[in-house]
Amino acid sequence: MASKSLKLCRALCNNTQHGRNIFLALSASRASQRIQRRLFSNDPQPDLVDPPSTSPSEKPQSHDTRRNEGGAGRRPFSSSLNDVELAKFSAIAETWWDPVGPFKPLHAMNPTRVSFIRSALCRHFRKDPSSAKPFEGLRIVDVGCGGGILSEPLARMGATVVGIDAVEKNTKIARLHAELDPVTSSIEYCCTTAEKLVEEQRKFDAVIALEVIEHVADPAEFCKSLAALTDTNGATVISTINRSMRSYATAIVAAEYLLHWLPRGTHQWSSFLTPEELVLILQRASISVQEIAGFVYNPLTGRWALSDDLSVNFIAFGTKNMNSQ
């Protein structure tokens, strides 16, 4: 299933000069459109415009570039934070553990996300997936952890977990909830960024960022930071939403405006990445994608399942190249 999807992505974005030229051309034209353009959730009656007609507008504020002062020779990492997105999630931080609140879709999808991660990491690190704690001995960082709905299952599976988020309210909520269970109380929650952890020279066996990359100001720089946090031969897992007409119809029009599963303005279609774009961005960051799968929702059962369908939600598992620093 996932291998078929990955073969398709690799075929479309093979390491040929032609493919690279297409990607660079797309990056140059779309970077300003996809990353700069933002619709604000508190705008009165936001219009549902046709996705392909998006055009560049005022660039949202982002945090100042942070230089690596910890020694010469290490490349500085610029911040990928987006202040508009941070404010948006800060406003609903208290609802992270409300199963019928704004994060209801993530709660519903979480078992399927965890299932993919468990399978991929056990296979890569040669762990027993049937074990009660298959991640024992692994150091995992949950980037953009929010209220901790992924960090907690990872800790219960035996991992040493660090959860980071740029919104302080999120880490406070996550810490309070984790302390309710002795097993999850060991999670280290920090209000920080991936770039700052890179400056601190932190390394992890697995770096996970789920439903985060579509909210950052610079996806390429963000992926470079994730790669820098990943230990040699370590694993990186990213999930996001495809920039397709179907995702516009379902993840934005239906989920935000018709079904009201999410607050209006949660997602910007122009900020989504296609699977091919994500694979190429990760390749440039020395992460080789090994497996990719889609998520599909069954409205009759209310459950999510893994699929070859990458047209809306998808997840990618990659490994850091052995010869990368």
DRENFI-897622 format. One record per residue (C-alpha): residue number from 1; residue in three letters; x, y, z. Coordinates in Angstrom, 2 decimals, decimal comma. Each point is the difference from the previous one (the first is absolute). Layout:
  num  residu     east    north       up
  NUM     ALA        X        Y        Z
...
This chain:
  num  residu     east    north       up
    1     MET     0,00     0,00     0,00
    2     ALA     2,44     2,61     1,20
    3     SER     2,73    -1,31    -2,32
    4     LYS    -2,20     0,64    -3,06
    5     SER    -0,54     3,60     1,08
    6     LEU     3,71     0,49     0,61
    7     LYS     0,90    -1,45    -3,41
    8     LEU    -2,39     2,48    -1,60
    9     CYS     1,57     2,92     1,87
   10     ARG     3,50    -1,13    -0,90
   11     ALA    -0,99    -0,40    -3,63
   12     LEU    -1,39     3,52    -0,09
   13     CYS     2,92     1,57     1,84
   14     ASN     2,90    -2,23    -1,04
   15     ASN     3,50     1,41     0,43
   16     THR     0,31     1,13    -3,59
   17     GLN     1,08     3,46    -1,03
   18     HIS    -3,40     0,47    -1,62
   19     GLY    -1,76    -0,80     3,26
   20     ARG     2,26     2,29     1,97
   21     ASN    -0,60     2,84    -2,45
   22     ILE    -3,74    -0,43     0,28
   23     PHE     0,19    -0,02     3,79
   24     LEU     2,22     3,09     0,14
   25     ALA    -2,29     1,85    -2,37
   26     LEU    -3,02    -0,96     2,08
   27     SER     1,81     0,97     3,19
   28     ALA     0,89     3,44    -1,30
   29     SER    -3,50     0,82    -1,18
   30     ARG    -1,97    -1,67     2,77
   31     ALA     2,16     0,88     2,95
   32     SER    -1,20     3,58     0,02
   33     GLN    -3,58    -1,04    -0,74
   34     ARG    -0,36    -3,03     2,25
   35     ILE     2,06     1,21     2,95
   36     GLN    -0,71     3,71    -0,07
   37     ARG    -3,72    -0,03    -0,65
   38     ARG    -2,11    -0,42     3,12
   39     LEU    -3,71     0,32     0,64
   40     PHE    -0,75     1,07     3,56
   41     SER    -2,49    -2,01     2,02
   42     ASN    -1,39     3,12     1,63
   43     ASP    -0,75     1,75    -3,28
   44     PRO    -3,73     0,77    -0,37
   45     GLN    -1,65    -2,43    -2,40
   46     PRO     3,13    -1,30    -1,80
   47     ASP    -0,63    -0,72    -3,67
   48     LEU     0,45    -3,47    -1,41
   49     VAL     2,13     0,81    -3,03
   50     ASP     0,98    -2,44    -2,70
   51     PRO     3,29    -1,57     1,19
   52     PRO     1,96     0,28    -3,25
   53     SER    -0,61     3,75    -0,15
   54     THR     2,01     0,73     3,14
   55     SER     2,41     2,87    -0,31
   56     PRO     2,75     1,36     2,24
   57     SER    -0,96     2,53     2,63
   58     GLU     1,64     1,46     3,06
   59     LYS     2,48    -2,38     1,58
   60     PRO    -0,97    -1,02     3,56
   61     GLN     2,38     0,94     2,76
   62     SER     2,44    -2,65     1,09
   63     HIS     2,52    -0,08     2,77
   64     ASP     3,44     1,47    -0,61
   65     THR     2,67    -2,21    -1,47
   66     ARG     1,92    -1,71     2,77
   67     ARG     3,72    -0,58    -0,49
   68     ASN     1,82    -2,97     1,41
   69     GLU     2,48     1,55     2,41
   70     GLY     1,25    -3,29     1,35
   71     GLY     3,22    -0,30    -2,01
   72     ALA     1,26     0,63    -3,48
   73     GLY    -0,72    -2,21    -2,97
   74     ARG    -3,61    -0,91     0,86
   75     ARG    -2,60     1,31    -2,41
   76     PRO    -2,44     2,50     1,54
   77     PHE    -3,67    -0,97    -0,07
   78     SER    -2,58     2,70    -0,64
   79     SER    -3,29    -0,15     1,86
   80     SER    -2,96    -1,60    -1,77
   81     LEU    -2,57     1,38     2,44
   82     ASN    -3,08     1,81    -1,22
   83     ASP    -1,48     2,43     2,54
   84     VAL    -3,48    -0,14    -1,54
   85     GLU    -0,13    -3,78     0,35
   86     LEU     1,34     0,14     3,57
   87     ALA    -2,71     2,46     1,02
   88     LYS    -2,65    -2,15    -1,64
   89     PHE     0,88    -3,11     2,02
   90     SER     0,66     1,92     3,19
   91     ALA    -3,62     1,17    -0,08
   92     ILE    -1,32    -3,58     0,19
   93     ALA     2,75    -1,59     2,12
   94     GLU    -2,32    -0,81     2,91
   95     THR    -2,05    -2,33    -2,20
   96     TRP     2,76    -2,47    -0,89
   97     TRP    -1,44    -2,83     2,09
   98     ASP    -3,65     0,70    -0,79
   99     PRO    -0,98    -2,99    -2,20
  100     VAL    -2,84     1,98    -1,59
  101     GLY     1,86     3,33    -0,20
  102     PRO     2,01     1,59    -2,83
  103     PHE     2,54    -2,83     0,11
  104     LYS    -2,60    -2,74    -0,38
  105     PRO     1,36    -1,00    -3,47
  106     LEU     3,49    -0,55     1,45
  107     HIS    -1,38    -2,12     2,84
  108     ALA    -1,87    -2,12    -2,55
  109     MET     3,07    -0,33    -2,24
  110     ASN     2,49    -0,63     2,80
  111     PRO    -0,36    -3,82     0,27
  112     THR     0,73    -0,32    -3,73
  113     ARG     2,97     2,37     0,21
  114     VAL     1,41    -1,93     2,97
  115     SER    -0,50    -3,30    -1,84
  116     PHE     2,06     1,22    -2,97
  117     ILE     2,75     1,37     2,26
  118     ARG     0,14    -3,19     2,08
  119     SER     0,32    -2,17    -3,10
  120     ALA     2,59     2,21    -1,74
  121     LEU     2,24     0,55     3,03
  122     CYS    -0,12    -3,64     1,14
  123     ARG     1,02    -1,12    -3,47
  124     HIS     2,79     2,57    -0,27
  125     PHE     1,44    -0,48     3,50
  126     ARG    -0,70    -3,75     0,00
  127     LYS    -2,34     0,13     2,94
  128     ASP    -2,75    -2,49     0,84
  129     PRO    -3,32     1,64    -0,98
  130     SER    -1,91    -2,45     2,20
  131     SER     1,90     1,15     3,09
  132     ALA    -1,82     2,11     2,57
  133     LYS     2,83     2,55    -0,20
  134     PRO     1,53    -0,34    -3,47
  135     PHE     1,63     3,45     0,14
  136     GLU     1,98    -0,67     3,15
  137     GLY     3,48     1,49    -0,38
  138     LEU    -0,99     2,43    -2,75
  139     ARG     0,30     3,79     0,36
  140     ILE    -2,86     1,69    -1,84
  141     VAL    -0,83     3,68    -0,41
  142     ASP    -3,57     1,02    -0,83
  143     VAL     0,36     3,32    -1,86
  144     GLY    -3,11     2,15     0,24
  145     CYS    -1,34    -2,27     2,74
  146     GLY    -3,03     2,16     0,79
  147     GLY    -1,77    -1,40     3,04
  148     GLY     1,92    -3,27    -0,13
  149     ILE    -2,50    -2,29    -1,70
  150     LEU     2,84    -1,74    -1,86
  151     SER     2,73     0,36     2,63
  152     GLU    -2,00    -1,99     2,55
  153     PRO    -0,48    -3,15    -2,15
  154     LEU     3,70     0,13    -0,90
  155     ALA     0,93     0,10     3,69
  156     ARG    -2,37    -2,88     0,77
  157     MET     1,83    -2,03    -2,64
  158     GLY     3,22     0,46     1,97
  159     ALA     1,67     2,89    -1,82
  160     THR     1,87     2,81     1,72
  161     VAL    -2,07     2,88    -1,34
  162     VAL     0,69     3,71    -0,37
  163     GLY    -3,00     2,03    -1,11
  164     ILE     0,63     3,50    -1,32
  165     ASP    -2,36     2,72    -1,10
  166     ALA     0,43     3,72    -0,69
  167     VAL    -3,28     0,78     1,79
  168     GLU     0,55     0,11     3,75
  169     LYS    -3,68    -0,71     0,76
  170     ASN     0,28    -3,28    -1,89
  171     THR     2,96    -1,29     2,00
  172     LYS    -1,65     1,01     3,28
  173     ILE    -3,18    -1,91    -0,92
  174     ALA     2,08    -2,98    -1,14
  175     ARG     2,02    -0,05     3,22
  176     LEU    -3,08     0,20     2,22
  177     HIS    -1,69    -2,87    -1,86
  178     ALA     3,14    -2,16    -0,02
  179     GLU     0,36     0,32     3,75
  180     LEU    -3,33    -1,80     0,45
  181     ASP     1,70    -3,27    -0,94
  182     PRO     3,33    -1,17     1,53
  183     VAL     0,96    -1,58    -3,34
  184     THR    -0,31     3,26    -1,94
  185     SER     1,23     2,31     2,75
  186     SER     3,56    -0,67    -1,19
  187     ILE    -0,60     1,88    -3,27
  188     GLU     2,20     3,09    -0,28
  189     TYR    -2,11     2,85    -1,36
  190     CYS     1,74     3,18    -1,14
  191     CYS    -1,28     3,23    -1,50
  192     THR     2,65     0,24    -2,71
  193     THR     0,61    -0,61    -3,69
  194     ALA     1,79    -2,59    -2,09
  195     GLU     2,54     2,65    -0,98
  196     LYS     0,87     0,69     3,63
  197     LEU     0,49    -3,71     0,68
  198     VAL     2,38    -0,09    -2,95
  199     GLU     1,97     2,86     1,56
  200     GLU     0,17    -2,07     3,20
  201     GLN     1,34    -2,91    -2,08
  202     ARG    -2,77    -2,35     1,12
  203     LYS    -0,32    -3,30    -1,86
  204     PHE    -2,79    -2,58    -0,08
  205     ASP    -0,55    -3,48    -1,39
  206     ALA    -3,30     1,14    -1,49
  207     VAL    -1,33     3,46    -0,82
  208     ILE    -3,76     0,28    -0,51
  209     ALA    -2,00     2,98    -1,24
  210     LEU    -3,66    -0,72    -0,68
  211     GLU    -2,32     2,60    -1,55
  212     VAL     2,64     2,69     0,58
  213     ILE     1,80     0,75    -3,26
  214     GLU    -3,08     1,61    -1,57
  215     HIS     0,07     2,62     2,76
  216     VAL     3,66     1,07    -0,22
  217     ALA     1,36     2,97    -1,94
  218     ASP     2,76    -1,91    -1,80
  219     PRO    -0,52    -3,76    -0,55
  220     ALA     3,48    -0,54    -1,45
  221     GLU     1,77     1,59     2,97
  222     PHE    -2,30    -1,87     2,36
  223     CYS     0,95    -3,34    -1,57
  224     LYS     3,70     0,89     0,22
  225     SER    -0,46     0,53     3,73
  226     LEU    -1,80    -3,33     0,35
  227     ALA     2,84    -1,70    -1,85
  228     ALA     2,59     1,67     2,23
  229     LEU    -1,82    -1,36     3,07
  230     THR    -0,06    -3,53    -1,43
  231     ASP     2,89    -2,22     0,98
  232     THR     1,94    -1,79    -2,75
  233     ASN    -2,13    -2,86    -1,35
  234     GLY    -2,85     1,37     2,10
  235     ALA    -3,61     0,44    -1,10
  236     THR    -2,14     2,98    -0,94
  237     VAL    -3,80    -0,12    -0,24
  238     ILE    -2,10     2,82    -1,45
  239     SER    -3,72     0,15    -0,70
  240     THR    -1,86     2,78    -1,76
  241     ILE    -2,72     0,79    -2,57
  242     ASN     0,44    -0,23    -3,76
  243     ARG    -0,54     3,14    -2,09
  244     SER    -2,69    -1,46    -2,23
  245     MET    -3,49     1,00    -1,08
  246     ARG    -1,38    -2,82     2,10
  247     SER     1,79     1,26     3,12
  248     TYR    -1,40     3,49    -0,61
  249     ALA    -3,50    -1,45    -0,22
  250     THR     0,31    -2,28     3,04
  251     ALA     2,60     1,48     2,38
  252     ILE    -1,12     3,61    -0,41
  253     VAL    -3,47     0,40    -1,55
  254     ALA    -1,57    -3,04     1,68
  255     ALA     1,99    -0,23     3,26
  256     GLU     0,08     3,73     0,79
  257     TYR    -3,06     1,53    -1,69
  258     LEU    -2,61    -2,75    -0,34
  259     LEU     0,59    -2,57     2,75
  260     HIS     1,74     2,43     2,38
  261     TRP     2,46    -2,67     1,12
  262     LEU     2,72     2,66     0,10
  263     PRO    -0,06     3,76     0,65
  264     ARG    -0,10     2,06    -3,18
  265     GLY     3,46     0,97    -1,14
  266     THR     1,73    -3,02     1,59
  267     HIS     1,57    -0,93    -3,32
  268     GLN     1,14     1,96    -3,04
  269     TRP    -0,14    -2,07    -3,19
  270     SER     2,94     1,88    -1,49
  271     SER     2,19    -1,14     2,92
  272     PHE    -0,50    -3,71    -0,67
  273     LEU     2,74    -2,12    -1,60
  274     THR    -0,45    -2,75    -2,52
  275     PRO     1,61    -3,37     0,81
  276     GLU     2,50     0,56    -2,83
  277     GLU     1,03     3,37     1,41
  278     LEU     0,42    -1,40     3,50
  279     VAL     2,13    -2,90    -1,25
  280     LEU     2,30     2,40    -1,88
  281     ILE     0,26     2,44     2,91
  282     LEU     0,96    -2,88     2,30
  283     GLN     2,51    -1,33    -2,53
  284     ARG     1,71     3,39    -0,06
  285     ALA     0,15    -0,19     3,81
  286     SER     1,74    -3,43    -0,14
  287     ILE    -3,16    -1,91     0,92
  288     SER    -0,90    -2,88    -2,30
  289     VAL    -3,70    -0,83     0,04
  290     GLN    -0,50    -3,76     0,38
  291     GLU    -3,76    -0,24     0,42
  292     ILE    -2,99     2,21    -0,65
  293     ALA    -3,69    -0,65     0,59
  294     GLY    -3,29     1,83    -0,10
  295     PHE    -2,75     0,36     2,58
  296     VAL    -3,62    -0,49    -1,00
  297     TYR    -3,07     0,72     2,12
  298     ASN    -3,03    -2,27     0,12
  299     PRO    -3,04     2,15     0,84
  300     LEU    -2,07    -3,09     0,83
  301     THR     2,36    -1,26     2,72
  302     GLY     1,54     3,36     0,90
  303     ARG     3,45    -1,59    -0,25
  304     TRP     3,15     0,63    -1,98
  305     ALA     2,03    -2,65    -1,83
  306     LEU     3,28    -0,20    -1,90
  307     SER    -0,32     0,01    -3,78
  308     ASP     1,82     0,48    -3,31
  309     ASP    -2,12     3,11    -0,49
  310     LEU     2,29     3,00     0,56
  311     SER    -2,42     2,59    -1,33
  312     VAL    -0,78     1,56     3,41
  313     ASN     1,80    -1,11     3,19
  314     PHE     3,27    -1,90    -0,26
  315     ILE     2,98    -1,02     2,16
  316     ALA     3,62    -0,62    -0,97
  317     PHE     2,75    -1,98     1,74
  318     GLY     3,62     0,67    -0,90
  319     THR     3,49    -0,82     1,20
  320     LYS     3,02     2,24     0,31
  321     ASN     2,74    -0,75    -2,48
  322     MET     2,99    -1,74     1,56
  323     ASN     2,51     2,42    -1,59
  324     SER    -1,82     3,16     1,13
  325     GLN     1,38     2,03     2,90
